[in-house]
Amino acid sequence: MKGSYFLVIRLEGDKRVRTKGREFHLKKGHYVYVGSAMNSLEKRVARHFSRKKKLHWHIDYLLKEAELLRAYLIPSEERLEERLSLEISRFGEPVEGFGAGDVKVSTNLYRFDGEPDDVLVGILNRLDLNWKRVKSAEEVIEFGGGK
């Protein structure tokens, strides 16, 4: 299945997150990461829930330091990552340069003081998109019909 996703992440305290080539100073709070997987949405999001993985993307480095609370799966043949990131930018504080290497936005990570779920659901419903909220790799795989 193809599509995009939101990751809802909680960072318990201020952290310095180092990736291969960058360093990000992140404040305590909730974060929303916008991603896409135009080959296998289920595998990509299940990977994000895994604690044992090779660190590759910026988000991998953040998830090593933070807690992934839940994900929103948004199945679509259309690549929506950039559009969704622009929508989130109206509500969240952008973390410039984080994870947006293949799109025209300057970031795919946004900080919120509190839980961002009302904002996310509002965006998804306003854009009339199909979506499902999941809280584990098992729920992701089950959603995709795989094992």
Rosetta blueprint (number, residue, H / E / L):
1 M L
2 K L
3 G E
4 S E
5 Y E
6 F E
7 L E
8 V E
9 I E
10 R E
11 L E
12 E L
13 G L
14 D L
15 K E
16 R E
17 V E
18 R E
19 T L
20 K L
21 G L
22 R L
23 E E
24 F E
25 H E
26 L E
27 K L
28 K L
29 G E
30 H E
31 Y E
32 V E
33 Y E
34 V E
35 G E
36 S E
37 A E
38 M L
39 N L
40 S L
41 L H
42 E H
43 K H
44 R H
45 V H
46 A H
47 R H
48 H H
49 F H
50 S L
51 R L
52 K L
53 K L
54 K L
55 L L
56 H L
57 W L
58 H H
59 I H
60 D H
61 Y H
62 L H
63 L H
64 K H
65 E H
66 A L
67 E E
68 L E
69 L E
70 R E
71 A E
72 Y E
73 L E
74 I E
75 P E
76 S L
77 E L
78 E L
79 R L
80 L L
81 E H
82 E H
83 R H
84 L H
85 S H
86 L H
87 E H
88 I H
89 S H
90 R L
91 F L
92 G L
93 E E
94 P E
95 V L
96 E L
97 G L
98 F L
99 G L
100 A L
101 G L
102 D L
103 V L
104 K L
105 V L
106 S L
107 T L
108 N L
109 L E
110 Y E
111 R E
112 F E
113 D L
114 G L
115 E L
116 P L
117 D H
118 D H
119 V H
120 L H
121 V H
122 G H
123 I H
124 L H
125 N H
126 R H
127 L L
128 D L
129 L L
130 N L
131 W L
132 K E
133 R E
134 V E
135 K L
136 S L
137 A H
138 E H
139 E H
140 V H
141 I H
142 E H
143 F H
144 G H
145 G L
146 G L
147 K L
